[in-house]
Each structure stands twice: as structure tokens, then as C-alpha cells.
Amino acid sequence: MPRGWTLLIPLLGAFLLGGCAERVERGAERAAERALEEAETREEREQAERDLERARDEHRDRMQQQ
């Protein structure tokens, strides 16, 4: 296999995995937003707020690493 292909395959894999991670992070953020909207008790609302903040922090950290 030519050298170009051996370098391309890991780069392509990293790109695809990076895209998957971003979708997972965005999905977690959307799920936390929905939980916040659907919270009925104060405890549920506080937990949903913490989850949303954590999801946003993780996404922001990942974007800064790139």
C-alpha cells in the first residue's frame, strides 16, 4: 500500500470519530435541555440544570482542544 494511504486511513478515522463525538455531545446537550423543560420538581430542575451545564462545558472544552 502506498505511503499516502497509510497516513490517510488514520486521519480519516480520527475525523469520523471526532464528528461522532461532537454529535454525541450535542445530543447530550439537547437531552439536558429537554429534561430541564420537562422538570416538574425543584430537585429535577436543579439536576437538569447541572446536567445541561456539564454538557455545555464538555462541548466547549472539546472545541477548544481542536
N, C-alpha and C positions, 0 to 999 in steps of 0.2 A: 504494500500500500504506500503511495507517495506520502512524503512528509507532511504536505499540506493537509491531507485528510486526517492524519493522526492528531494534528493540532485542532482541526475544525470540529471533530466529534466531541471532545470535552467542552469546548466553548459553546457548542450548540446545546449540550446537556445542561450546562450552567445557566444559559439563557432561559431554557424551558423551565428549569426548576425555580429560577428567580421569578418568572412570571406566575408560576403556580403559588409560590409563597405570597406574592402580592395579592393574588385573588383570595387566598385563604385569610389574609389579614383584613382585606376589605369586607369579606363575608362575616368575619367575627365582629367587625365594627358595625355592620348593618344589623346583625343579630342583637348586639347590645343596645342599639338604638330602638329596635322593636320591643325588646324587653322593657326598656325604660318607658316607652309609650303604653305598654300593657300592664305595668306595675299597679297593683291595687293597694298594697300596704306600704307604709313608710319604709319598712325593712327591705321589701322587694325593690323599692325605688332607689334606696341607698346602695344596695348591691348592684343594681343595674348601672347606676352612675359610676361606681368603681370599675365595673367591667368595661364600660364604654371608655373611660379614661385610660385604662390599661391597654385596650385595643388601639386607641389613638397613639399612645406613647410608643407601643411596639412598632406601629406602622411608621411613625416619624423617625424612630431610631434606625429602622431598616433603610428608609430613604436617605438618611444622612450618611449611612455606610457606603452607599453606592456611588 
